[in-house]
Amino acid sequence: MTQPPQISKSPEETERAAAELAARLAPGDVVLVSGELGAGKTTFVRGAARALGVTGAVTSPTYTVGQIYARPGGREIAHLDLYRLESLNGEDPALIDDYLTPDRIGFVEWPATGEAQIERVAARVRIEHAGGDRRVIHVE
């Protein structure tokens, strides 16, 4: 599923790129989203969530680790942010599994901490700063 990098010139373009990916996702799929602080990871997740029918607020779950968003038809989206976790050692083994179920589409920001334990990875997204509002979005 590797695609040529996309150049985004605005948050709206980043959300549109995410919507394109979201159209190919199914329940159980997990998308790993990485990039530096302020790169647009949550903006990307918000775009995908909107495309999948989420109408409520989509914000970074940095301090709560994860959030669940409702969407039409009862299907849910999981949004995790592992930034504050140095490791999953010592954490409840079900921490990730409780969010990333076969019935949900999942998005994980800062996935490096838990990537080895994350199953069903459908795509890896890397967002890079390119000056100003410009971003380079890589989807594999």
Disulfide bonds with the S-S distance in Angstrom:
none
